[in-house]
Amino acid sequence: MKAELVGEIRKIRELIKQRPNDFRKGKKREDNVRDNLVIPLLHKLGWNSPPYISMKEIEVKLKNSKGEIDITLSKGKTNLLAFEVKRLGERVDIDSNATMQLADYLIALDINLGITTDGACWNLYRFQGWSRDPIWSISLIDMNPEECAEKMMQIRSESIEHLERQIELTKRKQGAIHSTWQALIADEERQVLAASRILQDEVKMSFQDLDIQVEETKHFLLKRYKGTPLFARMQPMTEETQRMSSGRRKTPKSSNPPKIIRVDSEKFEGGRVHRILTCTAEWLIKRGHLTKRDCPVRVTTGQIRYLVNTKPVHQNGEKFRGPQRLTNELYIETSYNIGETERMARRLLEKYAYSGDLLHLEY
């Protein structure tokens, strides 16, 4: 199944690159995304009949209106997961209209799992315990097809019933790791003891004729680093790097570029989509980030395309499709639609420990 899924992902990538306007323009653009970019992948994941996939829109009654769910994955009479499908390039992130619609649909169906997608980007959300972050996000254009397939396999028909249990287990593990790590970085004595044991083992491996005791390595570390936590560089972000925006991100009313771009308190002129990325990059450059030694820069795990590099060339030798030269002579790739451009800019900020919410777009 996975090999066939990877092959289908590659076909869809090429389809998006060759015929993007089929999925951006026209009255049936969302239908085209659903039928040509989403349904073929679901078929590879085993969603046929039975178990079945509802390929027709289902009308549900909402609190104040009615809506149509684009795709519902079901087994028997049990609904399991719903899709909100948008045209290619439309926003499908947490603050988008698409995600707000999806939340209403999940309530109406009394289920927890849903996906927003524009055909290229897929975001899986869990309504119970709804948070700012999706369970996973996929970019069919920017990410390795194998990695995309690995995540998509979680919603295959034969195992989707176990997905919520897996999500809950993962959350518990992450919570346990986080709380334990927070306790460790706040306790200098435990840091020294842990480092002492590692140092003892390393010395014994290199100098096997010496009988090094843990008390000796502990004394060495305390003498030189007392008062300076050994894990200082890994501690939570400082107040300066944790600066958060108090306002919600504004959802663009169209695919037109923003008129004004703000990064923290600095204001830039908009007018072109690529300026969302270039202005964000220049803001970081002014603060000593995004240097040649950082290159190549990726902002998505598993991404095979670079965002910033010393030369406008990706990992596979392919040239940047929309290169823009920055003031420090680095090149930034800007060949993204407006939704992906904003997402990349926020992730670029987060890469340097700033909040993605520092970016504000005014339309």
N, C-alpha and C positions, 0 to 999 in steps of 0.2 A: 504493500500500500504506500509506504513512504517514498519509494523510488518513483512510482507513478505520480505521486503528489508533487515531488520535486520537478518532474518533467512538465507537469501542467503549469506550475508556477513560472517556469522559464518561458513557456508559450505565452502566458498572460503578460509577463514583463515585455516581451517583444510586441505584443498587440497594443499595449499602452504606449510604447515608444513610437510605433509606426502610425497609429491612428488615434491620437489623444483627443481630437475634436469630436470623434464619435461619442465620447463619454463626457464631454464638457458642454456641448451645444445641442440645441434641438429639443423638441417637446418630449422625446422619449429617452433623454440622456440617462435618467436614473434607471429606467427599464433596461437600457443597454448595459449599464454597469452591473445590474443584478444578473441579467441573463448570460452575459459574456465574460464577466470577470469574477463573479462570486459563485454562481451555481455550478460551473464546471469544477471548481475546487471542492465544493461540498459533495459532489458526486464521487470524487476521488476519496473522500473521507467516509464513504459508505452510506451517504444519505440518499437513498432511493426509496423504493416502496415494496414491501415493508422492510425495516422501519421507514417511515416516510418523511419527506420534506414538503412543506406546503409552499408551492411555488407561486400561488396566487396570493394577492394581498388579502389580509384578514382585517375586517373592520372591527374595532373595539370601541366601547363607549368610555370616554374619559369623564372626569369630573365636570368640566365645563364645555366639552366639545367631543367630536368623534375623530378618530384617526385610523389610518390603515398601516398595519404592520407589513413590511415588505417581505420578510421571510420568517417562518417559524419552524424550528426543528422539533419534531414530536415523535413519540412512540406510542402506538395505540391512541388513546384519548388524552395522553399526558403530554402537555407542552413542556419543553425543556430549555429552549434558548430562542431568543428573538433577535432579529437583525433590523437595524435602521440603515438603509442604503441611500447614499447621496451621490450627486454627480462628481466626477473626477475633479479633484482640487478643492472641493468644499470642505470646510472645517468639520472634523469629527472628534476633536479632543474634548476634554472634560468640561470646558466652558462653552461648547458649541450648542446650537439649537438642536442638532442631531442627538446629542447625549441627553438633553432635557426631554426630548420626545421619547427616547428609549426608556427613560426612567418611568414615564407615564404608562408606557406599554407594559413594562414588567409588572407594575402594580396592577394593571387591569387583568393581566394573565395570571397573576399570583405566582410568578416565578422570579428567580434571582439573577439569572445569567442573560447577558445580552451583548451584542457586538455592534459597534458603529463602524461603517466603512465607506470609503469613496472608491472602492475597488483596488486602490493601491495601498492604502493604509487601513489596517484592521486594529481596533481596540476592543479588548474583552473586558467587560465590567461585571462586577457582582453587586447587585443592589443591596443585599444584606451586608451591613458594614461598609456601605458606600464610602469611598475615600477619594482623595485628589488624584490618585494614581490608578491606572488600569491594572488588571491582573497581568496582562502582557500587551505589548504593542508590536505590530509588524509593519514594515515597509517593504513591499514586494520589489520596489525599484532599488532601494539602497542597501538592503540586507542580503546576506548570503541565502540562496534558496533553501539550502539544507537547514539553516537555522529557522527560517520561516516555517518550513514543513514540520520541524520538531515541535514548535509551539502549536501549530494547527492540529497536530495529532491529538492534542488534549480534547478536541471537540469531535473526534471521530465517533461514529454511531455506536460502536461496540463498547465504548468505555466512558461516554459522556456522563452517565449516571454517577460516576465516582469523582467527577471533576470538583464538585463543591467540597467534598471531603478532603481532596488533595489540597485545595486552596486553603482550607481551614488549618490543615496540618502545617503547611508552609508558613502561614501567618504565625502560628504558635512557635515554630522553630525560629523565625526571624525575631519574634518578641523575646524569646529566651536568650538568643545570641546578643541582641541589643542591650538588654538589661544587665547581662553578665559583663559585657564589654564596658558599659558605663561605670559599673562598680569597679572594674579593674583599672580604668584610666584615672579614677578618683583616689586610688590607693597606691601611694608611692612605694610602700613597703612590699606589697604584693608584686609590683612591677619589678623591683630589684630582685626579689627572690626568683621570679620566673626567668629573668634575664641571667641571673647567676647560674642557674642550672644549665641553660643553653650554652653559656660561655664555658662552663666546666666541661661539658661534653665536647665542645669544639677544640679546647686546649688539649684534652686527652687524645683526641684523634690525631692532632698534629705533633704532639710531644708525648709519645707513649711511654717514655722512660720516667716521666714525672707523675707523681701521685698527687694530683691537684684535688683539693677538697672544696666543696661548695661554699664553705665559710670563707675561703680565701678569695674566691671570685666575688662573693658578696661584699667583702671588705674593700676590694678593689673598686667596685662600682660605687659604693657609698662614699668612699673617699673622694672620688672624682666628680660624681654627679648628684651629691646630696642637695636637695632643694630644687632640683630640676627633674621633673618627671621624664622618665625614659621614653614614654609614648607621647610626648608633648605634641609632636607633629600630627598625631592621629586623634587628638582630642576634638570635641565638638567645635564647630565654627565659632569664631569670636563674634562679639556684638557687631563689629564692622562688617563681617562677611555674611551675617545673618539678616542684614537689612531686608525687610519685607515690605511689600506694597500693601496698603490697606484696601485698595479698590479691586473689584473683580475685573478680569480681563474683558475687554470689549469685543464682542463678536462682530466681525465685519459684516456689513449689510450686503456686500457684493464682493466680487473678485477683484475690484479696483484696488490699487495700492493706497496705503495710508497717506494722508496729507502731512501729518506730523509724526515723528518717531521720537519717543523719549526713552532714554536709558537712565534710570534713577532720576536725578535732577537735571540732566543734560538734554537739551532739545536739538533735534536734527530735522532738516527739511526732508519730506518724503517725496512722493511723486513717481517713484519706480519701486517695484517689488524687491529688487535686489538690494535696495538701500536698507531694508530691515536687517539684513545680515552684515552688510559692510559697515553700517553705523554702529552696530553692536560690537563688531570686531575692533573698530577704531576706538571705541570707549574702553575696551579691555587693553588695547595697546598703550593708551595714555597712562594706564595704571601699572604698567610694567609686565603685562601678561602677553600671551600669544607671540612668543619670540621664535627665532629660527630653531633654537634648541628644542622647542616643543613639537616641531614638525616631524613627520606628518601628523595632522590633528584629525581624529575621528570623534564624533559625538554620539554614535550609536553602536552598541555592542554588536559585533559580528559584521559591521558595515564593511563592504569591500571598496567603497568609494571614500576618498579623503574629502574633508571639508576645507582644510587649509594645508598648503604645502609650499615649499620653497620654489617649486616649479608647478605649472598647471597640468599635472599628470597624476592619474590615480594609480593605485597599487598594481592593477593589471596592465599598466602601460597606456590605458585609454586617456585621451586628453580631456581636460575639463570642458564641459559643454557651455558653461556660462562663467568663464573666469573673470574676476575683478581683481585688480592689483591694489593692495593696501599700501598705506604710507610707509610701512617698514619693508616694502618690496616683497612681501609674501603674497600668495595668490589664494583667493577664496572662491569655492565653487558656489554658484548661485542659480543653477538650472533646476529650481524647484518651483512648484506652484505656491500660491500665497500661504496656504495652510501649512505646507511643509517648511516653507521659508521661516515662518514664525516659530514653528516647533524647533527647527535647527538653531535659531538664534537664542531661544530660551535654554536649550541644552548647552550651547556654547558658554553662556553665562554660568550655568550650573557646573560646568567642567572646572571653572576656576573658583568654585565655592561661593558664588553669588546666587541669589534667588532668581529664578527665571521670571518672577513677577516684577522684577525691576524694569522689564520692557513693557512700555505702553504704546499702543498705536491709536492715533486719532484719525477718523475718517470724515 
